[in-house]
Amino acid sequence: MRCKILVADDSQLMIEFIRFVFEKNSVNTELFFVSNGQEAYEMAFKEIPDIIIMDYNMPVLNGADAVRKIKSTEAIKHIPVIMFTSADKVDEAYDCGIIDFIRKPFSEKELLLRVRNVLTIVNDIRGLNEQKENIKHQNEIISLKNHDLALQSMAIAEKNKSLIDEMTYAGYIQKAMLPNDDLLNTLLPYHFLFFKPKTFVSGDFYWLKEDQGKVFFCSW
C-alpha cells in the first residue's frame, strides 16, 4: 500500500535529503513538503497523511504547537508524528503527542528505521480498525436478519392465529349441525357416545331421527 508522508521542515537542504533517502530506497511513498507548522496543520487536514515528520524549530508555528493543534483536531488527531528535536525538547515533544523522535543530525538508516517502525504500528492499527469495521458490518447484517426473522415470526404467528380462529369457528358450526344432547337422551336414553375430534373439527358426522316410532342413527 502506498504511504502518504507529510514532511514539515524550514530547511530546504533537509527536505532534499529526506526526498533523496526515500527515492533511493524505493520506499513506496507519496511525499508532501511544507516549511512551517501552520502549513503542516493545513496540509495534514487536506491530505490526511499516514505519518507526519516535523521539525521542532520552525517559523510561524513551531513543531510543538503544530502537534498540539493537530492533536486537538478530531479529523487528524490520529495521525502519528515523528519529530526532529534536540535532547532537551524530547519530553515536551512527547507531552504534545508525538509517537517518536529523531535527533539531528541523523543517518539515512535511522530515518528509514523510525519511519518503518511507525508504519508497522499504523498498519497494525489499520488492520484492527478494518477488523472492527468488518465485525460491525457483520453485526449489522445479523441484526437485519434477526429483524427479518422477527417479522416472519410475527407473520407466521398471525397466520396461525387466523387458522386456529377459522378451525375453532368450523368446530362450532360442526357442533351445531350434530344432534343435541336432549334429543339423544330422549330418543336413546340408554346410550353412550364417544366423539373426540383430534383437532378442532372432526372428519365424522353423526345423524339421529325418529320416524313412525323408529329411531334412525347413522354416521359418515
Protein Blocks (a to p, Z undefined) as FASTA:
>chain_A
ZZddddddfbfklmmmmmmmmmmnopacdddddfbfklmmmmmmmnopabdcddfbdghi
afklmmmmmmmpmklmmpccdddddfklmmmmmmnopabdcdddddfklmmmmmmmmmmm
mmmmmmmmmmmmmmmmmmmmmmmmmmmmmmmmmmmmmmmmmmmmmmmmmmmmmmmmpccf
klmmmmmmbacdddddfblbcfbdcddddeehiacdddZZ
